[in-house]
Amino acid sequence: MTVTPDRPTPTAAADSAAPAIIDRFVAANREYTTTFRDGGMDARPVQKVAVVACMDARLDLFAALGLELGDAHLIRNAGGVVTDDIIRSLTISQRAMGTRSIALIHHTGCGLLGLTEDFRRELEAEVGQRPQWAVEAFVDLDGDVRQSMQRVRTSPFLLHTDDVRGFVFDVHTGLLREIH
C-alpha cells in the first residue's frame, strides 16, 4: 500500500525532539480556554445548512464559505462522498437539528482520485481481514459530485432535498465551481 505525501515526512530524530502532536493539541486547548466564552449557542446550526466535504487538511471551510462558529454542520470524510454514514449524519442534522440545505464539496487534487479497490485488497492481504467499507474512489470528479447529489436527493430518510447543491473546490485558487 503506497501513499505519497505532498510534503516530506519528518524523520524519527526530529519527531523525538518535538512534543507529540496530541500533546500540542492539549496545550493549545489550555491556551484556548483562557479566552473562550460560552455564547450560549444552541446545537442547531444558525444558517440551517449542512456541508459535506472531504477531510483534506487544505480545505478551511469556515474561511472559504464565510462561516462562523455555530452557522453550519460540517460533515467530513475521505473524498466528501455520500456514504451510509453521511446519510445518517444528514438525517440527524435535518430531523433533530432543523437543517434544510445541503452543500456537497469535493476538491481538486483529492487523494481518492485514481485510487482503486486494490487499496482494499492490499489492506486485506496486510491485516488478514477485508474491510466492510468501500473505498469510494473515483476518476471523474464532477461525476462523483453528481453521484453524491443523487444519493442525497433519493434518500428516503432526508426531509429536505430541494436545496442540494454540489461543488468542486480548487485547492490552488480557493474558488468553488458549481456542478449541475
LOFI-827078 format. One record per residue: residue in three letters; x negated, y, z negated of N, C-alpha, C in turn. Coordinates in steps of 0.1 Angstrom, whole numbers, plus 5000, padded with zeros to 4 digits. Example, Ala and Ser with C-alpha at 12.3 -4.5 7.8 and 13.67 -1.06 7.14 Angstrom:
REM residues 2
ALA486849434922487749554922486849674922
SER487249784929486349894929487150004921
REM end
This chain:
REM residues 180
MET499149885000500050005000499150125000
THR499150195011498250315013499050445011
VAL498450525002499050665000497950765003
THR498250865011497250965014497751095008
PRO497051144998497451264992497051385001
ASP497751494999497451615007496151685001
ARG495851654989494651724983493851614976
PRO492551634973491751534967492251494953
THR492051374950492451314937491251344928
PRO491551404915490451424906489651304903
THR488451314899487551204896487851164881
ALA487551044878487750994864486951074854
ALA485751124857485051204848485751334845
ALA486251394856487051524854488251504846
ASP488951384848490151354840489851344825
SER488751284822488451254807488151384800
ALA487651484807487251614800488551704798
ALA489451684807490651774806491751704797
PRO492651784791493751724783494651644793
ALA495251544788496251474797497351564801
ILE497851544813498851644818500151644809
ILE500551534803501751544795501451614782
ASP500151604777499751694765499851834769
ARG499551874781499552014786501052054786
PHE501951964790503351994791503852034777
VAL503451944767503851964753503352104748
ALA502152134751501552264747502352384754
ALA502552364766503352474774504752484768
ASN505352374764506652384758506652464745
ARG505552434737505452514724505352664727
GLU504652694737504552844741505852894746
TYR506552814754507852854759508852884748
THR508852804738509852824727509652954720
THR508453024721508253154714509153264720
THR509453244733510353344739511653294744
PHE511953164741513253104745514353154737
ARG515453194744516653234737517853164743
ASP518553094734519753024739520753124743
GLY521053134755522053234760523453184759
GLY523653064753525053014751525652964764
MET524752934774525252884787526052754785
ASP527052744794527852624795527052524804
ALA527352394803526752294812527252304826
ARG528352364828528952374842528152484849
PRO527752454862527052554870527852674873
VAL527352794871528052914873528452934888
GLN527652894897527952904911528752794917
LYS529052694908529952574912529352504925
VAL528052484925527352424936526352314931
ALA526252204938525252104936524252104948
VAL522952094945521952094956521251964955
VAL521251884966520551764966519251784975
ALA518151754969516851784976515851684973
CYS514751684981513651604979512951634966
MET512251544960511451564948510151634951
ASP509751654964508451714968508151834959
ALA506951834953506551944944506352084951
ARG506352084965506252204972507552284973
LEU508652224969509952294970510352354957
ASP510252494957510652564945512052614948
LEU513052534945514452554949515052684942
PHE514652704930515152834924514752954932
ALA513452964935512953084943513553074957
ALA513452964964513852954978515352984980
LEU516152954970517652974971518153084963
GLY517353164956517753274948518553234936
LEU518253124931519053064919518453114906
GLU519253124896518953154882519253034874
LEU518653024862518952914853520552914851
GLY521152794852522552784850523352794862
ASP522852834874523552854886524052724893
ALA523252624893523552504901522952374895
HIS523552264899523052134896521952104907
LEU520752074903519752034912519451884910
ILE519751814921519651664920518551624930
ARG517451564926516351534934515951394934
ASN515551344946514951214947513951214959
ALA513351104961512351094973513151104986
GLY512851204993513451235006514751315005
GLY515351334993516551404992517751324999
VAL517551195000518551115007519751084998
VAL520951075004522151044996522250894994
THR521950854982521950714978523150694968
ASP523450574964524550554954524350634942
ASP523050654937522850734925523150874927
ILE522850924939523151064943524651084943
ILE525350994948526850994948527350994934
ARG526750914925527150914911526951044905
SER525751104907525551244901526451344907
LEU526651344920527651444926529051424921
THR529451304919530751274914530951334899
ILE529951314891529951364878529951524879
SER529051574887528951714889530351774893
GLN531051714902532351764906533451744896
ARG533551614892534751574884534651624869
ALA533451624864533251664850532751804848
MET532051854858531451984857531952094866
GLY532852064875533552164883532852214895
THR531852154900531252204913532152174924
ARG532052254935532852234947532052234960
SER530852294960530052304972528852214970
ILE528352164981527152074981526252114992
ALA524952144988523952174998522952054998
LEU522552005010521651895011520351955018
ILE519251935012517951995017516951885018
HIS516551865031515351785034514251885038
HIS513051835041512051935044510951875054
THR510251965061509251925070508051855061
GLY507351775068506151715061506551615050
CYS507751565050508251475039507451345040
GLY507151295028506451165027507251045032
LEU508551055033509350945038509350945053
LEU508951055060508851045074507850945079
GLY508350845086507450745091507150635082
LEU507450645069507350525060508250425065
THR507950295063508850185067509150095056
GLU510049995059510449895049509249805046
ASP508149825054506849745050506449785036
PHE506749905032506449955018507049865008
ARG508249825010508949725000508349595001
ARG507949545013507349415014505949415007
GLU505249515009503949525003504049534988
LEU505049604983505349614969505649474963
GLU506549404970506949274966505749184965
ALA504849184976503649104976502749134964
GLU502649264960501849304949502349274936
VAL503649284933504149264920504949134918
GLY505249074929505948944929507448954927
GLN508049074929509449094928509849194939
ARG510949164946511449254956512249364950
PRO511949494953512749604948514249594952
GLN515149624943516549624946516949744955
TRP516149844955516449964962515849964976
ALA516450044985515950064999515050184998
VAL514050185007513050295008513850415013
GLU514750395022515550505028514650605036
ALA513550545042512650625051513350655064
PHE512850755071513450795083512350855093
VAL512650855106511750915116512351035122
ASP513651055120514451165126514951255114
LEU514251365112514551445100515951505101
ASP516351565113517651615115518751505114
GLY518451395120519351285119519651235105
ASP518651235097518751185083519651285075
VAL519451415078520351515072521751495075
ARG521951465088523351445093523951315086
GLN523151215085523551085078523851115064
SER523051195057523351235043524651315042
MET524851405051526151485051527351385053
GLN527151295062528251195064528551105052
ARG527551065045527650985033528451065023
VAL528151195021528851275011530351295016
ARG530451335028531851365033532751245033
THR532251125033533151005034533250935020
SER532550985010532650914997534050934991
PRO534650824987535950834981535950884967
PHE534750894961534650944947534551094946
LEU534251164957534051304956535351384959
LEU535651484951536851554952536851664963
HIS535651724965535451834974534451804984
THR534851784996533851755007534051855019
ASP534751965017534952055027533852155028
ASP533052175018531952265019530652195016
VAL530252105026529052025025528152075037
ARG526952125034526052175044524652115042
GLY524052095054522752035053521652125060
PHE520452115054519352205059518052125059
VAL517052185067515752145066514952265062
PHE514152245051513252355046511852335052
ASP511352445058510052435064509052465053
VAL508152375050507252395039506152495042
HIS505952535055504952625059505452775060
THR506752785062507352925063508352955052
GLY508852855045509852875035511252895040
LEU511452885053512752905059513652785059
LEU514952805057515852695058516452695072
ARG516552585078517252565091518452485090
GLU519652535093520852455091520952345102
ILE521452235097521752125106523252105107
HIS523652095120525152085122525451945127
REM end
